[in-house]
């Protein structure tokens, strides 16, 4: 009996296949996801592209896993992540940590809301454009909202870039990868 290869990436073979089949050379879909998640107007063609996600539960789950990762004890070593562990608090005073934590909490709520929209739900109350409206906000609220806004932009771009990169990877077995890397290192 053939021994099953140990998973070494956050995404298993089924998810990688779904990524490749959905996002390879499909920049229009990636841009439509970005527009939707930033609450920008999407045209009818983009709405049609986005239905791919809302009509495919496995794809919807994969999008959630990428944009809003949760701790998974069965993940391969060095592949466990959630959005709380990337919060930089070293050398910060407790008051700043509180504001940064409030920012992260709001970011997570926003991402959850927008992933639900991609999956076919109605949009919630958090509005992207409101994050930079100063109005009568306190200094703390301005800090939290601006931090959330900028993190949303960076996070969405990072995840979409990862989809693009992963969907373009060539398929090879672990043994083929080792052979290829060895041959490349001997050149």
Secondary structure, DSSP 4 states (H G I P E B T S, - for coil): -PPPPPP-SSS-HHHHHHHHHHHTT-HHHHHHHHHHHTT----HHHHHHHHHHHT-HHHHHHHHHHHS----TTSPTT----SSTT---TT--HHHHHHHHHHHHHHHHHHHHHHHHHTTPPP-S--GGGGG--TT--HHHHHHHHHHHHHHHHHHHHHHHHHHHHHTPPP--HHHHHHHHHHHHT-
